[in-house]
Amino acid sequence: MGSPTTEPGRYTDETEHQVTISKSFCLKATEVTQGEWQALMGNNPSYFSTCGSDCPVEQVSWWDSVAYCNKLSSGQGLTQCYTLTGCTGTPGVSGYTCTGVTFAGLTCTGYRLPTESEWEYAARAGTTTGTYNGTSTLIGSEQPNVILDPIAWFYGNSGSKTHAAKGKTPNAWGLYDMLGNVWEWTGDWYLATYPGTVTDPTGAPTGSLRVVRGGSWYFDARNARAAYRDDDDPGYRYDNLGLRPARLIEP
């Protein structure tokens, strides 16, 4: 996990380290779409609502995202992975927030946000380069990029907007838009310095910022790398920030 010191565009918080993921999990093949969110939650918070039902939902906070995961779990008769307390408002509507959350842990059988390490493992799909189809010398560019263009919507090719799911080539494990289109919330609190060799990390024990991954239509190629990390206040909503749920594969 992380990036080598020779990777173009890397940041210092991407230190390479060994991670073991001990539990099998599945990850949604696409980011949650506007149509999927509307069908489950009854609203559409997206700024790019005219993009259509197959475009990723955005302007969802971390609190919105875990509420979505809980409702998705309940709808399929699965255990909810988050216990939310002190919530006010409606998920997907500006102002929805909670004062506390208890995560049931990685053994929870319902839907949840992936950990940061699960996300990177899935994004790489067995590769070790900056992107899952190679590393470009233009990785810091805002211009069209011959390596990144086939797999991701980013500043250099997006036309300043989101795009429908499955519009770019997926990685080797059939996951679309792991890089670009919209950022994706993870379950982890941001930890500026990675731990050493570790099994099933879940980020800092507490914090004020949650990790987001993958880059977006608004950011340049440097941010659309498998190792790139960013963080946001869990209450923030942006037109380039969405989600992609994960689930334990039960033995």
N, C-alpha and C positions, 0 to 999 in steps of 0.2 A: 504494500500500500504506500502511496506517496509517489514522489518523482525523484529521479537521479539528479545530481547537481548539473549534469550536462544537458538537461531537457530545456529547450528554448522556452522562455516565458515563465519559468517556474518562480514560485514564491517561497520564502523561507519557512513557512508553516506547513510545507508539503514533505517533510523529512521522510525518507524511505524507512519502513519498519515492517517487521513480520507480524501478520495477523492470522489467527486461525478462526474460521467460522465453523462452529461445531454442529449447527442445526440447519438442516435443509430448509430452504424457503423458496417461495415463488414471488415474482414481481410482475406487476401488470405490464403488458406488452406496450402500452401507450400511456401517455399522461392522461389523467381523467379529463374527459371531454366536457364541453358545455352541455351537450345533450344528456350525458350520464349524470352530471350534477343536477340539472333541471329535473330529471325524472325522479331522482331520489330526494332532493332537498326542497324542490318546489320554487326555486328562484334561480337567477343567473346573475352573478356578481360581475361578470366579465366586462372589461372596457371594450374589448373587440367583439361585442355580442353579434355584430353583423357578419363576422367571419363564418359563423354557422355552427351547427351542432357537433360537427366532427373536429372542431378546433379545440385546443386545450382551454379548460376553464382557468381563469386567472383572477387576480384581485381577491385571492383567498388567503386568509391569515393561517398561522399554525393552528390556532384554536378552531377555525373553520374546518381545517383539514382533519384534525383528530375527531371532531364531531361527525364528519362525513364517514370516516372509518368505522366509528361506532354504529352509525345508522346502517351502513352496509353490512356489518356483522349481524345486527339484529334482524335485518331483513332476510338473512339466510340461516337464521337459527344458530348463529355462532356466538361465542362469548365475546363481549365487548372488552377491548384491550385497555381502555382508558376510563378511569373514574374522574369525572370533572366536577369541580365544586365552585360555588360562587359565580355561576354563569349568568350573564344578562344579555338580552337581545336574542336575535335569531341567527343561526349559522348562515353565512353567506351574505348577510346584511351588515353594512358598515356599523361598527359599534359593538358587535358581538365580542365578548371577552369573558374569561373565567379567571378566578383568583388562584386556583390550584388544580393540579392534575396528579393522579397516581397511575403509573404504568404497570400493567400486570406482568410484564416481563416477556422475554423472548419465547417462553413456552406457551404464551397465549395463542389460542387457536383461531381467533378472529382476525380481522383486518387491522393493520397498523401501518405507521410510516416506517420505511426501512431505516436501519442504523446507517451511519455514515460509511462504515466499512462494508456493509452489505451493498449499499448503493455503488461504491467504487468497484467492488468485485463484479457486480452485474454489468456495469458500464464497460469495463475492460473486456469481459467475455474471453478471458484467457490471454489477452495481449498485455504488453508492458510499455508500449509507446504512448506518446502524448494523447493521441486519439486512437480509436480502435482500428483505424485503417492506415496508421502510420503517423509520422511527425513531420510537419511542414516547417521550413525555415521562415515562413511568413506567419508563424503562430501568433505574433503580437499585432498583426495587421487588422485594420478595419476594412480592408479591401477584399474583393473576391479571392478565395483561397483554393487552389487546386486540390488540396488534400481534404479540407473541411467541407467544401461545397456539396459533395455528394451525400454527406451524412447529417448535416446540421444546418438549421436556420440561425444565422447570427447577424451581426451588424452589417457585414459586407454583402449579404445577399437577401436579407429578409424584407427589404422595402419598408422597414420600420413598422412591422406588424407581425402578429402570429400567423401560423399556417395550419391547415388541417393535418391531423395525425396521419402517419404512414406516408408522408410526402417525400421522405428521404430514405436512403438505404439503411436497413436495420443492422445491428451488430450480429455477430455469429450466433448469438442465442435468441435472435428474433425480437430484440427490444428496439423500439423506434424512439427517436428523439431523446435518447439519453444525454446527448450533447445538443444544446441549442433549443430553440422554440421558447420554452419557459423554464425558469429555475424550478427546482423541485425541493420541497421541504423534506428534511429527514427528522428522525426522532431525537437526535442528539443535541445536548447543549454544546456550544462551541468550546473547544479546548485548543488553545493556541499552540501548545507543544504536545505532540503525540507521545503516548507512553512507549515503552520499549516493546519487546515481544509480548503479545497479549492475545487472549482468547475471548471472542464475543464482546468486544468493547462497545460501550453505549455512550461514550463521550464523558464530559465533566459531570460530577454528581449534582451540581447545581450551576446556575448561571443566569444571564440576562438575555443571551442571544442563542438562537437555534441555527444549526448548520443548514445551509441550502447548497445544492449541487447542480452542476450541468451547464451553466451559462444560459443565455437566452437570445432572443431576436435583437435585443437592444445592446448587447455587449460584444466586444471584439473577439477575435479568434483566440487570444491568450486565455480567455475565461472559459472557452469551450474545450477544455482538456479534462481527461478522466481524473487527474489528481487535484484540479483546482478546487479551492474551498472558499466559501463565502458564508456570511452569517447575517441574520436579521432578528430584530425584535419579534417575538411570536405574535404580536398584535398587528404587525405591518401588513398592508395589502398593496400590491403593485400589479401593474398590467403586464408584467413579465414573470410572474411567480405563481406556480401551480403545485400539483402533487401527483404522486404515483404510489398507490398502496402496495404493501407486501403482506405475505401470509406464511405462517409456518406450514411446512409439509409434514404432517403427522406420520410418525413411524408405523 
